[in-house]
Amino acid sequence: MSDSMAKDWLSSHKRPLPAIDILRQKALSTLKRSTASLSDLADVISLDPGMSITLFEKMNAKRNDIKRPYINSIHGLLGLMGIPAVTQFIEAFDSFERSEVNSDIHQAYQQLVSRNFHLMRQSSVLIRLQGMDYTAETQAAALLYNVAEIYTCLFDFQRYQKYQQASLLNKVTWEQVESIFGFNFAELGLLLSHELHFPNLACESQQLSKSNYRTARTIQIAAEITQQAEAGWDHDALMQSLNCGAEYFDYPVANLRKKVFSAALEAAVNFPIHDVFPAIAKAILLPSVVKQKIEVKKKQPILANLSFAEKVKLLMELPATNPTAIIKLLIKELAEEQRLCRIVFMLLSNDGNALSTEMSQGLSSESPLLKLQIKLTNDGLLKKLIVKPQSLWVKPENFKQYEPLLPVNFKVSCKSQDFFLMSLFAGEDLIGIFFYDSNNSLDEGLYKTFKSNLLMTGMALTFLSQRANNPNLTRSIVN
């Protein structure tokens, strides 16, 4: 029954996929480099689900007609196409920047692509752990594994959000999404893998049962681990996945956990999109895992002309750095993005029922925002923001939509219809909410910077929590 529902769903939701903006631009710049090869270009496209899926569908469909074996990797596909055809394909390909996809879907999709990148890294580590080669075909199969979520996120976002909320609150498994969609992701994934002419290994990885092929089964185990890591690193479902992997690989579970941690950290550091919340940020990291490779020659770091991420890394090297210093650095960085801006950091109360101003920038001495105290209600917008790391841009075009959900004293105090809000987390612990507005108009670039900097701050606070062995990080910020 659910299989037929998956077919019905796909018949009305199969549409062209967009590319991630930064990856499409990187592909275009690679094409322009005189020393670049098709292999270099394939390395870029292999990170983007939209371009990769479209290429497999387009090129392997032709081979299906002439009953020839499918091409099994992006590297093989590009070699078959040649430079002129590849150039035309990338130049004509739609990206999120050129599509009509709204910012909420874009953000959720980028988060999903982050998990894809994490899955590819975990697959690589676990494949090599068994003495096997991590090939371009294996990378493609890992990239394509979450195809069902990719399609539901992009083309059925309201129900995908319900799945995300249920997953966050109850740590639901993929099989349990049937109550939301009428089918599960495994069924839709298997259907899509055949409809889109995926290579054999990618199809085998989508099988509903545990695969008999070692490479495909390893990808499935890596996918289980990355899926469970999105909900945290210390719960039973993740431990079960690690135990399953340890038994299959005949490898000590404690050693496997360390390898998985290291792979997650590498994925977070190397992922090209900064506007995401990587799975490793929810970990209580072991000191041996987090080793900043930055030498600080002076007692105080030189912070001028560095990116915010570099400033944070330098500050983290100082033994005396505390959460307050990290938050103050964030506020200073945000204030430098635009002059005449207002920044308010609202700290969550001990009982989790209220927010109050703890730090600020750009407020007059008479500003009511300085003494703002907000009681959180279940139907209020701020309450919804603190469920997980997420952000919102309230602007004149959508203000009427959000106005009834905003606390009255907040609206009276800020007197703005154009501002950013974002929750700040350290691991799974909520710290508070940031408010940002400006006398100048806000734009998409500033919004991306705002989100990226807060996500980086959350990761830094997580690391500090482990270094200080301080489980109650929230309270330490008010020192």
C-alpha positions in Angstrom: 0.0 0.0 0.0 2.7 2.5 1.0 4.7 1.6 -2.1 1.8 2.7 -4.3 1.5 5.9 -2.3 5.2 6.5 -2.9 4.5 6.1 -6.7 1.6 8.5 -6.5 3.6 11.0 -4.6 6.5 10.9 -7.1 4.2 11.3 -10.1 3.1 14.7 -8.7 6.4 15.9 -7.1 9.1 15.0 -9.6 10.6 18.3 -10.6 14.0 19.7 -11.7 16.5 20.0 -8.8 18.5 23.1 -8.1 22.2 23.3 -7.3 23.8 24.7 -4.2 24.9 28.2 -5.1 28.5 27.9 -3.8 29.1 24.6 -5.5 27.7 25.7 -8.9 30.0 28.8 -8.7 32.9 26.6 -7.7 32.2 24.4 -10.7 32.1 27.4 -13.0 35.4 28.8 -11.7 37.0 25.3 -12.1 35.9 25.3 -15.7 37.7 28.6 -16.2 41.0 27.4 -14.8 43.4 26.6 -17.5 45.1 23.9 -15.4 41.8 22.2 -14.3 40.9 18.8 -15.5 37.5 17.0 -15.8 38.5 15.1 -12.7 38.8 18.4 -10.7 35.4 19.4 -11.9 33.9 16.0 -11.0 35.3 16.4 -7.5 33.2 19.6 -7.1 30.0 18.3 -8.8 30.2 15.1 -6.7 29.4 17.1 -3.6 26.2 18.6 -5.1 23.1 16.2 -5.1 21.2 18.3 -7.6 23.8 18.4 -10.3 24.8 14.8 -9.7 21.3 13.3 -9.7 20.4 15.2 -12.9 23.6 14.0 -14.6 22.9 10.3 -13.7 19.3 10.6 -14.9 20.2 12.4 -18.1 23.2 10.2 -19.2 22.2 6.8 -17.9 18.7 7.0 -19.4 20.3 7.1 -22.9 22.4 4.0 -22.1 19.2 2.3 -20.9 17.7 2.7 -24.3 20.7 1.0 -26.0 21.0 -1.6 -23.2 24.5 -0.7 -22.2 25.8 -0.7 -18.6 25.2 2.4 -16.5 28.0 4.8 -15.8 28.6 4.5 -12.1 30.3 7.8 -11.1 30.3 11.5 -11.9 33.9 11.2 -13.0 32.8 8.6 -15.6 29.9 10.7 -16.7 31.9 13.9 -17.3 34.6 11.9 -19.3 31.8 10.6 -21.5 30.3 14.1 -22.1 33.4 16.2 -22.8 34.2 19.8 -21.9 31.7 21.6 -24.2 28.7 19.6 -23.1 29.7 19.8 -19.4 30.2 23.6 -19.7 26.7 24.0 -21.2 25.2 21.8 -18.6 26.6 23.8 -15.6 26.0 27.2 -17.1 22.3 26.3 -17.8 21.8 24.6 -14.4 19.5 26.4 -12.0 20.8 27.1 -8.5 18.8 28.2 -5.4 20.0 31.8 -6.1 18.2 31.7 -9.5 15.2 29.6 -8.4 12.0 30.6 -6.5 12.7 28.2 -3.6 12.2 30.2 -0.3 14.8 30.7 2.3 13.4 28.2 4.8 13.6 25.3 2.3 17.0 26.5 1.2 18.3 26.4 4.8 16.8 23.0 5.5 18.2 21.6 2.3 21.7 22.9 3.1 21.4 21.2 6.4 20.5 18.0 4.6 23.5 18.4 2.2 25.7 18.8 5.3 24.5 15.4 6.5 25.2 14.0 3.0 28.8 15.3 3.2 29.1 13.8 6.7 27.8 10.5 5.2 30.4 10.5 2.5 33.2 11.1 5.0 31.9 8.3 7.3 31.6 5.9 4.4 35.1 6.6 3.3 36.5 5.9 6.8 34.4 2.7 7.3 35.2 1.4 3.8 39.0 1.9 4.3 38.7 0.4 7.8 37.9 -2.9 6.1 40.9 -2.6 3.7 38.7 -1.8 0.7 39.1 1.1 -1.7 36.9 4.1 -1.5 36.1 4.7 -5.2 34.3 7.4 -7.1 31.4 4.8 -7.5 31.2 4.4 -3.7 31.3 8.2 -3.2 28.4 8.6 -5.6 26.3 5.9 -3.8 26.8 7.7 -0.5 25.9 11.1 -2.1 22.7 9.6 -3.5 21.7 7.7 -0.4 19.4 10.4 1.0 17.6 11.0 -2.3 14.2 10.5 -0.7 14.8 13.2 1.9 16.2 15.5 -0.8 12.9 15.2 -2.8 10.6 15.6 0.2 12.6 18.5 1.5 12.5 20.4 -1.8 9.0 19.5 -3.0 6.9 18.7 0.0 8.4 21.0 2.6 5.4 21.3 5.0 5.3 17.6 5.7 9.1 17.4 5.7 9.1 20.0 8.5 6.7 17.8 10.5 9.1 14.9 10.0 12.0 17.0 11.3 10.1 18.1 14.3 9.0 14.6 15.1 12.6 13.4 14.6 13.9 16.1 16.9 11.5 15.4 19.7 11.2 11.6 19.5 14.3 10.5 17.6 12.1 8.7 15.1 13.6 6.4 12.6 13.2 6.6 8.8 10.7 3.8 8.8 8.4 5.7 11.1 7.9 8.6 8.7 5.1 6.6 7.1 2.6 8.2 9.4 3.5 11.6 7.9 3.9 10.8 4.2 2.0 7.6 3.8 5.3 5.8 2.8 8.8 5.6 4.3 12.0 7.1 2.9 13.4 3.6 2.1 10.5 2.9 -0.3 10.7 6.3 -2.0 14.5 6.0 -2.2 14.3 2.7 -3.9 11.7 4.0 -6.3 13.7 7.1 -7.1 17.0 5.1 -7.6 15.3 3.2 -10.5 13.4 6.2 -11.9 16.6 8.3 -12.0 18.8 5.6 -13.4 21.2 5.4 -10.5 24.2 3.1 -10.9 24.1 -0.4 -9.4 25.8 0.3 -6.1 23.5 3.3 -5.4 20.5 1.1 -6.1 21.8 -1.7 -3.9 22.3 0.7 -1.0 18.7 1.8 -1.2 17.4 -1.8 -0.6 14.8 -2.1 2.1 16.6 -5.1 3.7 20.2 -5.2 4.8 22.4 -5.5 1.7 24.5 -8.6 1.1 27.1 -6.6 -0.7 29.8 -5.4 1.8 30.2 -1.9 0.2 26.5 -1.2 0.1 26.0 -2.5 3.7 28.8 -0.3 4.9 27.1 2.8 3.3 23.9 1.7 5.1 25.6 1.5 8.4 27.3 4.9 7.8 23.9 6.4 6.9 22.4 5.0 10.2 25.2 6.6 12.2 25.0 10.0 10.5 21.2 10.0 10.8 21.3 9.2 14.6 24.2 11.7 15.1 21.8 14.5 14.0 19.9 13.9 17.2 23.0 13.8 19.5 25.9 11.6 20.4 24.8 10.0 23.7 21.5 8.2 23.0 20.5 4.6 22.6 19.8 4.6 18.9 23.2 5.9 18.0 24.8 3.3 20.4 22.9 0.6 18.7 24.1 1.7 15.2 27.7 1.8 16.5 27.3 -1.7 18.1 25.9 -3.0 14.8 28.8 -1.5 12.9 31.4 -2.8 15.3 30.0 -6.3 15.0 29.8 -6.1 11.2 33.4 -4.8 10.9 34.7 -7.0 13.7 36.2 -3.9 15.3 36.1 -2.7 19.0 33.1 -0.4 19.5 35.1 2.1 21.6 37.7 2.4 18.7 34.9 2.7 16.1 33.3 5.5 18.1 36.6 7.5 18.1 36.9 7.0 14.3 33.3 8.1 13.8 33.9 11.2 16.0 37.0 12.1 14.1 35.3 11.7 10.7 32.4 13.9 11.9 34.8 16.6 12.9 36.7 16.4 9.6 33.4 16.6 7.7 32.4 19.8 9.7 35.7 21.5 9.1 35.9 20.7 5.3 32.2 21.3 4.4 32.2 24.3 2.0 28.9 25.8 3.3 29.3 27.6 6.7 25.6 28.3 7.2 24.8 24.9 8.7 24.8 23.2 12.1 27.1 20.1 11.7 26.3 17.0 13.7 29.6 17.2 15.6 28.5 20.4 17.2 26.1 18.3 19.3 28.9 16.1 20.6 30.6 16.2 24.0 33.9 16.0 22.3 36.9 14.1 23.7 40.0 16.3 24.3 42.0 14.0 22.0 39.6 14.7 19.1 39.5 18.4 19.1 43.1 19.7 18.4 43.3 23.1 17.0 46.2 23.3 14.6 46.9 27.0 15.1 50.1 28.2 16.8 49.6 31.3 19.0 52.9 33.1 19.4 51.6 35.9 21.7 49.5 35.8 24.8 46.7 37.8 23.0 45.7 36.9 19.5 45.9 39.4 16.7 42.3 39.5 15.4 42.4 42.1 12.7 41.8 41.1 9.1 40.8 37.6 10.0 37.5 35.8 9.3 35.2 35.3 12.3 36.0 31.5 12.3 39.7 32.3 12.4 39.2 34.7 15.3 37.2 32.1 17.2 39.9 29.5 16.7 42.6 31.8 17.9 40.6 32.8 20.9 39.9 29.2 21.7 43.7 28.6 22.0 43.9 30.8 25.1 43.4 28.8 28.3 41.6 31.6 30.0 38.9 32.0 27.3 35.4 31.6 28.7 31.9 31.6 27.2 31.5 35.3 27.9 34.6 36.1 25.7 33.2 34.1 22.8 29.8 35.8 23.1 31.4 39.2 23.2 33.5 38.4 20.2 30.3 37.5 18.3 28.6 40.7 19.3 31.6 42.8 18.2 31.8 40.9 14.9 28.1 41.4 14.2 28.3 45.1 15.1 31.1 45.6 12.6 28.9 44.2 9.7 26.8 47.3 9.7 27.0 50.6 11.6 24.0 51.9 13.6 22.8 48.4 14.3 21.2 47.0 17.5 22.2 43.6 18.9 20.5 42.0 21.9 21.5 38.7 23.4 18.6 37.3 25.5 19.6 34.6 28.0 17.3 31.7 28.9 16.2 31.5 32.5 17.0 28.6 34.8 13.5 27.2 34.5 13.4 27.6 30.7 10.3 29.8 30.8 11.7 33.3 30.2 14.3 35.3 28.3 16.0 38.4 29.5 18.6 40.8 28.1 22.1 39.7 29.1 24.3 41.6 26.6 23.7 44.2 24.0 25.3 46.6 21.5 24.1 49.8 19.9 21.3 50.5 22.5 20.8 53.9 24.0 20.8 54.2 27.8 17.0 54.7 27.8 16.2 51.7 25.5 13.6 49.4 26.9 15.5 46.5 25.3 18.1 46.8 28.0 15.7 45.6 30.7 13.6 43.3 28.5 12.1 40.3 30.1 9.9 37.9 28.0 7.8 35.1 29.3 7.7 32.2 26.8 4.3 30.9 25.7 3.7 27.6 23.9 2.1 29.4 20.9 4.6 32.2 20.7 7.2 32.6 18.0 10.2 32.7 20.4 9.1 29.4 22.0 9.2 27.8 18.6 12.7 29.2 17.9 14.2 27.5 20.9 13.3 24.0 20.0 16.4 23.6 17.8 19.1 25.8 16.3 17.1 27.9 13.8 16.7 31.5 12.6 14.1 33.9 11.2 14.2 37.1 9.2 11.1 39.2 10.0 10.7 41.9 7.4 8.0 44.3 6.2 6.7 41.8 3.7 6.0 39.1 6.3 5.6 41.2 9.5 1.8 40.9 9.6 2.2 37.1 9.4 4.5 37.0 12.5 3.2 39.9 14.4 0.5 38.0 16.4 3.1 35.5 17.5 5.5 38.1 18.9 5.4 39.0 22.6 3.7 42.4 23.1 6.6 43.8 25.3 9.1 42.7 22.7 7.2 44.5 19.9 6.9 47.7 22.0 10.5 47.6 23.0 12.2 47.0 19.6 9.8 49.0 17.4 11.1 47.3 14.3 9.6 45.4 11.4 12.9 44.4 9.9 15.1 42.2 12.1 16.9 38.8 12.5 16.2 36.3 15.3 18.2 33.2 16.0 18.6 30.7 18.8 22.1 29.9 20.1 22.8 26.4 21.2 25.9 24.7 22.7 25.5 21.1 21.8 21.9 20.2 22.7 21.7 22.9 25.4 19.9 26.2 24.5 21.8 29.3 25.6 19.5 32.1 24.4 18.3 34.1 21.4 20.0 36.8 19.4 18.1 39.8 18.0 19.7 42.0 15.3 18.4 45.0 13.4 19.9 48.1 11.8 19.0 51.6 10.6 20.2 50.5 7.2 18.2 47.9 5.3 19.0 44.2 5.9 19.9 41.9 3.1 20.4 38.2 2.3 24.1 38.4 2.6 24.0 39.9 6.0 21.4 37.3 7.1 23.7 34.5 6.0 26.6 36.0 7.9 24.4 36.4 11.0 23.4 32.7 10.9 26.9 31.4 10.1 28.5 33.4 12.9 26.0 32.1 15.4 26.5 28.5 14.3 30.3 28.9 14.7 29.7 30.4 18.2 27.6 27.4 19.2 30.4 25.1 18.1 32.9 27.1 20.1 30.7 27.0 23.2 30.4 23.2 22.9 34.2 22.9 22.8 34.6 25.1 25.8 32.0 23.1 27.7 34.2 20.0 27.3 37.4 21.8 28.1 36.0 23.3 31.3 34.1 20.1 32.1 31.2 22.3 32.8 27.8 20.7 32.1 25.9 23.9 33.1 27.3 26.1 30.4 24.4 28.5 30.3 24.9 29.7 33.8 28.6 30.3 33.3 27.9 33.0 30.7 26.6 35.4 33.2 29.8 35.6 35.2 
